[in-house]
Amino acid sequence: NKKGTELWFGVDCRGINVYERDNRLSPKVTFPWSEIKNISFKDKKFTIKNVDKKAPDFMFYAPKSRINKLILELCVGNHDLFMRRRKPDSME
């Protein structure tokens, strides 16, 4: 992040998790898919915007912009699966 603290970033079926380097079991911050408004990156800066406008945006910096592109692709794929699970089955 901006302070230079190393963090681990996890993407799963429930959302996005941020872990401290020395504790990869308990997330420091969790962003459920239902609470994320937008995810984007520009160069090395990755931003998560919350649905709640009062909540601040979460930003972190990756060593390379290519890493942010891969993280965004993981987020898009996992969010797509999340949305498919939420849809009711058709009657066909």
C-alpha positions as CSV (number, residue, x, y, z in Angstrom):
1,N,0.0,0.0,0.0
2,K,1.0,3.7,0.0
3,K,2.8,3.3,3.4
4,G,4.9,0.6,1.9
5,T,3.3,-2.2,4.0
6,E,3.2,-5.5,2.2
7,L,-0.2,-7.0,2.0
8,W,-1.7,-10.2,0.5
9,F,-4.7,-9.9,-1.7
10,G,-7.2,-12.7,-2.0
11,V,-10.1,-13.2,-4.5
12,D,-12.7,-15.9,-3.8
13,C,-16.4,-16.8,-4.3
14,R,-17.5,-14.4,-1.6
15,G,-15.5,-11.4,-2.5
16,I,-12.1,-9.8,-2.0
17,N,-9.9,-10.2,1.1
18,V,-6.9,-8.3,2.2
19,Y,-4.4,-10.0,4.5
20,E,-1.4,-8.8,6.5
21,R,1.8,-10.4,5.4
22,D,2.3,-12.3,8.6
23,N,-1.4,-13.5,8.9
24,R,-2.8,-15.1,5.9
25,L,-5.6,-16.9,7.8
26,S,-7.7,-14.0,9.0
27,P,-8.4,-11.2,6.6
28,K,-7.6,-7.6,7.8
29,V,-10.3,-6.2,5.4
30,T,-13.1,-8.1,3.6
31,F,-15.1,-6.7,0.6
32,P,-18.1,-8.9,-0.1
33,W,-19.2,-8.8,-3.8
34,S,-22.6,-7.4,-2.8
35,E,-20.9,-4.4,-1.2
36,I,-18.5,-3.6,-4.1
37,K,-19.6,-0.9,-6.5
38,N,-16.6,-0.8,-8.8
39,I,-13.1,-2.3,-9.2
40,S,-10.5,-0.6,-11.4
41,F,-6.8,0.0,-11.9
42,K,-4.6,2.6,-13.5
43,D,-1.0,1.6,-13.9
44,K,0.1,0.4,-10.5
45,K,-2.8,1.8,-8.5
46,F,-5.8,-0.6,-7.8
47,T,-9.0,0.8,-6.5
48,I,-12.1,-0.8,-4.9
49,K,-15.1,1.4,-4.6
50,N,-17.7,0.6,-2.0
51,V,-21.5,0.7,-2.5
52,D,-21.7,2.9,0.6
53,K,-20.7,6.4,-0.5
54,K,-19.6,7.3,3.0
55,A,-17.1,4.5,3.1
56,P,-13.7,5.5,1.7
57,D,-12.3,3.9,-1.5
58,F,-9.7,1.2,-0.8
59,M,-6.5,1.7,-2.8
60,F,-3.3,-0.3,-3.0
61,Y,-0.3,-0.2,-5.2
62,A,1.2,-3.2,-7.0
63,P,4.9,-3.4,-8.1
64,K,3.8,-3.8,-11.7
65,S,0.6,-2.8,-13.6
66,R,0.5,-6.3,-15.1
67,I,-0.3,-7.7,-11.6
68,N,-3.3,-5.4,-11.3
69,K,-4.6,-6.6,-14.7
70,L,-4.4,-10.2,-13.5
71,I,-6.1,-9.3,-10.2
72,L,-8.9,-7.5,-12.1
73,E,-9.4,-10.6,-14.4
74,L,-9.7,-12.8,-11.3
75,C,-12.2,-10.4,-9.8
76,V,-14.3,-10.3,-12.9
77,G,-14.3,-14.1,-13.2
78,N,-15.2,-14.7,-9.6
79,H,-17.9,-12.0,-9.6
80,D,-19.4,-13.6,-12.7
81,L,-19.6,-16.9,-10.9
82,F,-21.1,-15.2,-7.9
83,M,-23.8,-13.6,-10.0
84,R,-24.6,-16.9,-11.8
85,R,-25.1,-18.6,-8.4
86,R,-27.6,-15.9,-7.3
87,K,-29.8,-16.2,-10.4
88,P,-32.9,-18.5,-9.9
89,D,-33.1,-21.5,-12.1
90,S,-35.3,-21.2,-15.1
91,M,-38.5,-23.3,-15.4
92,E,-37.3,-25.0,-18.7
